[in-house]
Amino acid sequence: MKGHRPHVLDVATGTADVALALAAAPPQPQVTGVDPSAQMLAHGRVKVSEQGYDAHVKLRQGDAQQLSGIVSFDSLRAPKIAILSNT
């Protein structure tokens, strides 16, 4: 779609290294990074600002299982997730 900037959701973004790499790659998508760690996100926000991607990368603290306010996205980037059960 012409003029459409893809939206990528980066789950467990940490310090935003992958989010920044995604934002830098054509077609320069909008990236929303989500992570539960305020400390990791603080480091990520510094990197985002220093690299000039404030308009392309937004970082939010939260749990990937409860993504309120994120209406839709075109792609999802998530690390391998292990589901453990004691049954």
Residue pairs with C-beta under 8 A, 6 or more apart in sequence:
5 27
5 28
5 29
5 30
6 27
6 29
6 30
6 74
6 75
7 29
7 30
7 31
7 32
7 72
7 73
7 74
7 75
8 19
8 22
8 29
8 30
8 31
8 32
8 73
8 74
8 75
8 76
8 77
9 31
9 32
9 34
9 67
9 70
9 73
9 75
9 76
9 77
10 16
10 18
10 19
10 22
10 31
10 32
10 33
10 34
10 77
10 78
11 34
11 64
11 76
11 77
11 78
11 79
12 34
12 35
12 64
12 78
12 79
13 19
13 33
13 34
13 35
13 40
13 41
13 44
13 59
14 35
14 37
14 40
14 44
15 40
15 41
15 43
15 44
15 47
16 33
16 41
16 43
16 44
16 45
16 47
16 48
16 57
16 59
17 47
18 33
18 77
19 31
19 33
19 44
19 48
19 57
19 59
20 47
20 48
20 51
20 53
20 57
22 29
22 31
22 77
23 29
23 30
23 31
23 53
23 56
23 57
24 53
28 56
29 56
29 74
29 75
30 56
30 58
31 56
31 57
31 58
32 57
32 58
32 59
32 60
32 70
32 73
33 41
33 44
33 57
33 58
33 59
33 60
34 59
34 60
34 61
34 62
34 63
34 64
34 67
34 70
35 41
35 44
35 59
35 61
35 62
36 61
36 62
36 63
37 61
38 61
41 59
41 60
41 61
44 59
45 59
48 54
48 57
48 59
60 69
60 70
62 68
64 78
